[in-house]
Amino acid sequence: MDAVKPSRLAPSPEFLLLLTGSQSALYASITATLGGTESAQDLLQETNVVLMEKSGEYDATRPFLPWALAFARFQVQAWRTKQSRDRLVLSDALFEKVADSLAAAPPPQSRQLDALESCYQKLSVDWRRLMDARYQHGEAVRDIAQALGQTENVVSVTLFRIRKALLACMQKTLTAEGGS
């Protein structure tokens, strides 16, 4: 495997959230276009490297998943070219049909992720900081409570309320878009 090329600018935290949140969809797409799980993890990692290198080119006003799926598709195509002598590789016509259908209909969870991102941005700055501390940085509730000068119970209840508010917002957003 080639060494990772250092980039001039590190990907933004928002980009990293989008990338990590799309891992299962990218893996599913790669697996489907390969026709199995063999080499899928390697291709997912190669796709992640390319996405990190191209992070500066991502337009945050556009949906992330279709953009990332295009890079996954290119990685699979490159792998297929290398493997073209193998009898078990999907025919080019079948590969194109599967890849086109995946590109046309991204996994349903992308709508949920988009709704979650939108609802997360609507949270107050304090609530986002609390969620980041707990879920992005993996801080223990006990440590967060000490830093805030609150009890563990207060922090736990607040986190529960935030999760409940996010769920309600997501459900409202998805219903307004015409489905759940």
C-alpha positions, 0 to 999 in steps of 0.5 A: 500500500502506498504511503499516505500523502500529507495534505496542506490542510487537515480535514475539518471536524465537520468533514471527519464527522461526515466521513465517519458517519458514512463508513457503513454506507461506503462499505455496503456500496463497495461490497455490493459492487464487488459482489462480496466482502473480499477486499472490501475493507482494503478498498474502504481504507483506500477510499478513506485515504482518497477522501481525506486527500480530497477533503478540501474539494468537498462542497459542504452545501452538497450532500456528502454521501453521493460525493463519497460514493463516487470516490468509492466507485472509482476505487472499485473500478481501479481494483477491478482493472487490477483483478481483470484476469480473475474469472470471479470478477463481475462482468463490466456490464453487471458492475456498471448496472450495480454501481449505477443503481447504487449511485441513483439510490443512496442508502436510506440511512443517508437521509437519517444522517442528513437529518441528524446533522441538521438537527445537531446544528440546531442545538445550542452551543452548550449542548453541542459542546456537551455532546462533543465531549461525550461522544466525539472525544469519548470523555466519561460522564464523571469527568464532564460533570467535574469540569462543569461543576455538576453532578454526574446525574445532572450531566446524564439527564442532560445528555438524555434530553439532548438525545431525545430532542435530536430524535424528535427533531429527526422524526419531524424532519424526516416526516416533513420530507415525506417518510421516516 
